[in-house]
Amino acid sequence: MKYPLEKTEQEWKEQLGEERYRILRQKGTEYPHTGTYNLHYEKGTYCCGACGEPLFESNSKFDAHCGWPSFDESIPGKVQYISDVTHGMKRTEILCANCGSHLGHVFDDGPTKTGQRYCVNSLSVDFKE
């Protein structure tokens, strides 16, 4: 799939470093309750950790008690949704629509009015006030 921002895997490795590359480009997951943004509630915007594209506003963040940052909606048009049937589960993977980097998964079990829970790796995003 083509994205507005394209780089070689070597360029991504050099830019992101080992752990961020593993999560953002190789679809990895960080351990629960270890991420910087899990219990982070300042006002601002969460942007793609690879390309800087705004993805989630802080007013959509909530504590899902799952160990990862959770949001009930994304900024319209900024997230791509892909069917994921790995690990014996049927899930919906979320990617940055600008660069194709892996963010996490979205589930239909959110407690807010949207019913959505975007479960995002802290290393997949950067926070900007």
N, C-alpha and C positions, 0 to 999 in steps of 0.2 A: 504494500500500500504506500502511496506517495503522501507526504506531509508537506506543509508550507516550509518547514525548516528541516532540511536533510543534512546529515553529517555521516561520515564513515564511522564504523565501529571503533576504529583506532582513535579518531578525533573525540568520540564520546568518552572512551577510556581515559584519555589524557585530561579532558575537561572535568570529569566527574570523580575520579578516584575510584579505588577498588570497591568499596562498600556501596556507594551510590550507584555505580555502574551495575553492580549485581542486582540491585533492586529496580532501578529505572529502566535498564536496557535488557536485563536477563530475566525479568519478571519475578524477582526474589521477594522475600517478606522479612521484615525485621521482627525480632522477638516481641511479644506483647509486653506492654507496660515499660518499655525501654526508650521509646521515642520522645524527642524533645517537645513535640506538639501534642502529645496525648492529653495532658491536662492543662493546656495553654489556652487562655481565654481573653487575650487582649483584642482590642478592636483593630481591624485591618483586613488584609487580603492574603490568602494563601495562594502562592504562585508555583508553577511547575519548577521543580528543582533542577531540571535540565535546561529549559529554555527561558524561564522567567514569565511565561504566559499566566495571567490571572486565571484561577480556577474556581476558588471558593471564597465567599465573603465570611467574615467572622460571625455574623449574625445567624448563619446557618449551622454553626458548630454546636455540638451538644455532647454530653458525657454518656456514651452508650455502655460504659462499664465493660468494654470488650478488650481494652488494652491498646487500641489504636485510635488516632484522631478520627472522629466521626462527624459527618455533615449530613443535613437532610436535603440539600439540593446543591447543584453546581451552578456556576455562572452560565447562562444559556449559550450553547454552541461551543463551549470550551472543552467539553469532555466527550470522548468517543466510547461507545459501548460495544463490547465484543463477547460473544458466547464463549464460555470457558468450561470445558468438561474434563479438565485434568484432576488428578487426585481422587477419582471416583465420585466427584461432585458435579452438579450443574450450577454454575454461577455466572455472573456477568462481570467481566473484567472491565475496568475503567482505565482509559489511556488519555494522555494529553492530546487534544485534537490538533495542536500545532506541530508537535514533534514526534508523537507516537510513543512517548515514554510511559511505562507502567506506573500507575498510581495506587492501585489496589482493586477492590471489588465493591459493587453496590448490591444491597440486599433489600427485599421488600418487607423488612421487619422493624422499620423505624418507628419510634414512639410519637413522632410529631405528626402534624396534619398532612405532610407529604407522604408518610408511610415508608420513606426511603431512609436507608443508612449507608452512606458512602463511607466505607472503611478504608482509610488511606494510610500508607506508610509515612511516618514523619520525614524520612529521608527522601521521599518523593516530592516534598514541597519545601518552599522557603516562605517565611512570613514577612510581610511588609506593612508598616503602619500607614 
